[in-house]
């Protein structure tokens, strides 16, 4: 996927497999909150 988008971010959640919302909910929420923060004020 790195060949297609101009601005790509990736993250590996430790101790998480295929279901991040179930396996690492706190880490997923933190990652999504940080990713979406710039759009919050718009």
C-alpha positions as CSV (number, residue, x, y, z in Angstrom):
1,X,0.0,0.0,0.0
2,X,2.9,2.4,0.4
3,X,3.2,2.8,-3.3
4,X,-0.4,4.3,-3.7
5,X,-1.0,7.0,-1.2
6,X,1.0,10.2,-0.8
7,X,0.7,10.4,3.0
8,X,0.6,7.0,4.7
9,X,0.8,6.3,8.4
10,X,1.1,2.8,9.8
11,X,1.1,1.4,13.3
12,X,1.7,-2.0,14.8
13,X,-0.2,-2.6,18.0
14,X,1.7,-5.0,20.3
15,X,0.0,-8.3,21.3
16,X,-2.7,-7.7,18.7
17,X,-3.7,-9.9,15.7
18,X,-6.7,-9.5,13.5
19,X,-9.2,-7.8,15.9
20,X,-7.6,-4.7,17.3
21,X,-10.9,-3.3,18.7
22,X,-11.2,-6.5,20.9
23,X,-7.6,-7.4,21.5
24,X,-6.1,-3.9,22.2
25,X,-9.0,-1.4,22.6
26,X,-7.0,1.1,24.6
27,X,-4.1,1.1,22.1
28,X,-6.5,1.4,19.2
29,X,-8.4,4.2,20.7
30,X,-5.2,6.1,21.5
31,X,-4.0,5.6,17.9
32,X,-7.3,6.7,16.4
33,X,-7.6,9.7,18.7
34,X,-4.1,10.9,17.7
35,X,-4.8,10.3,14.0
36,X,-8.1,12.2,14.0
37,X,-7.0,15.0,16.3
38,X,-6.1,17.4,13.5
39,X,-9.6,17.1,12.1
40,X,-11.4,17.8,15.4
41,X,-11.2,21.6,15.2
42,X,-12.4,21.8,11.6
